[in-house]
Amino acid sequence: MTISRRRPLCLSAAAATVLVSAAVGCSPTDATVRAAVPSPPPAEAALCRALDEELPESVAGQSRRDPQPASEYTAAWGDGAIVLRCGVPRPQAMDDPQSQGLEANGVGWLVEERTGEEGAGPRFTTTYRTTYVEVALDERYAHDAGPLAGLAEAVEKTIPASL
């Protein structure tokens, strides 16, 4: 597994911009994992469907257990410890030259900390890809980018680089 930190994260202004962001809502005590389903444009939706087909059955020792409502744009592992959403809006933090980033097995990720209603723990969003893939981790993975490495192959295979 190759993980490297990058700071600051500078991204192209030409990257796609979407106005509304949906939050992921789940906690380790939920009986059912829930995730807001993104609404990507058709070309990005096709990429997300391809990603869904390539996602592993297990990530960081957690078995796949998809969230509700069921969608090809969302996936989860464990009891909501790892939640993936494909086709999400471009995060505003990508405009901040002080944003944190890392690379896991060849895939670049923006790093953000979630707080409050949307849960606690890190949120990662792919950078320099033709659609944005978001991975929210609960507090158990606050200092562990291993789940990103476990998802990198599927992202690399199905979501083309934008540069």
SVG drawing of the C-alpha trace seen along z (x, -y; Angstrom):
<svg xmlns="http://www.w3.org/2000/svg" viewBox="-34 -29 38 39">
<polyline fill="none" stroke="black" stroke-width="0.4" points="0.0,0.0 1.4,-3.4 0.0,-6.4 1.6,-9.8 0.5,-13.1 0.4,-16.3 0.0,-19.8 -1.4,-22.2 -3.8,-20.7 -4.2,-22.8 -6.9,-21.8 -7.8,-23.0 -10.6,-25.6 -11.8,-23.8 -13.0,-20.8 -16.7,-20.3 -18.7,-22.4 -22.0,-21.3 -24.1,-23.5 -25.7,-21.2 -24.0,-18.7 -25.8,-15.9 -24.7,-14.6 -24.1,-11.0 -26.2,-10.0 -25.1,-6.9 -23.7,-5.9 -22.3,-2.7 -25.6,-2.1 -27.9,-2.4 -29.6,0.9 -29.6,-0.1 -26.8,-2.1 -28.2,-5.2 -26.6,-7.3 -27.9,-10.2 -27.9,-9.1 -26.1,-11.5 -27.6,-12.6 -24.7,-12.6 -25.1,-13.6 -25.5,-10.7 -21.9,-10.3 -20.8,-10.3 -23.6,-8.0 -22.3,-5.4 -18.8,-5.6 -20.4,-5.2 -22.3,-2.1 -19.0,-0.7 -17.4,-1.4 -20.2,0.3 -19.4,3.5 -15.7,3.4 -16.0,2.5 -14.6,5.2 -16.8,7.4 -14.5,6.6 -12.6,3.4 -10.3,3.1 -11.7,6.4 -15.3,5.1 -17.9,7.0 -20.0,5.1 -23.4,4.1 -24.9,1.5 -26.8,-1.4 -30.5,-2.4 -32.0,-3.5 -30.4,-1.0 -28.4,-2.6 -25.6,-1.9 -24.1,-5.2 -23.6,-4.2 -21.9,-1.3 -20.9,-0.6 -18.9,1.8 -19.4,3.0 -22.0,1.2 -21.4,-2.1 -17.8,-2.4 -17.0,-2.9 -19.5,-4.6 -18.8,-5.4 -20.8,-7.7 -20.1,-8.2 -21.0,-11.2 -21.0,-13.7 -20.6,-17.4 -17.2,-19.0 -16.3,-20.0 -15.7,-23.7 -12.6,-22.8 -11.0,-22.0 -10.8,-25.7 -8.7,-26.2 -5.0,-26.1 -4.4,-25.0 -6.6,-21.9 -5.0,-18.6 -4.6,-15.8 -3.1,-12.3 -2.5,-9.7 -3.4,-6.0 -2.2,-3.5 -2.2,-6.0 -5.5,-7.7 -5.4,-11.3 -7.9,-12.3 -8.9,-15.5 -9.1,-15.1 -11.8,-16.8 -13.0,-16.2 -16.7,-15.7 -18.4,-17.1 -21.9,-17.6 -25.0,-16.2 -23.1,-14.5 -21.2,-12.4 -17.6,-12.3 -14.5,-11.0 -12.7,-11.8 -14.3,-12.3 -12.1,-11.8 -13.0,-12.9 -11.1,-11.8 -9.1,-14.5 -8.3,-14.7 -11.0,-12.2 -13.8,-12.7 -16.3,-12.3 -16.0,-12.7 -16.0,-9.7 -16.5,-10.4 -15.6,-8.0 -16.7,-8.7 -15.1,-6.8 -16.3,-6.7 -14.1,-7.5 -12.5,-4.0 -10.6,-5.0 -9.7,-8.6 -6.0,-7.8 -6.2,-5.0 -6.2,-5.5 -6.2,-1.7 -9.8,-1.7 -8.8,-4.1 -6.0,-1.8 -8.6,1.0 -10.8,-1.0 -8.1,-2.5 -7.9,0.3 -11.6,0.1 -11.5,-3.7 -8.4,-3.6 -10.0,-1.0 -13.3,-2.7 -13.0,-6.5 -10.6,-8.0 -8.1,-10.6 -9.1,-14.1 -5.5,-15.4"/>
</svg>
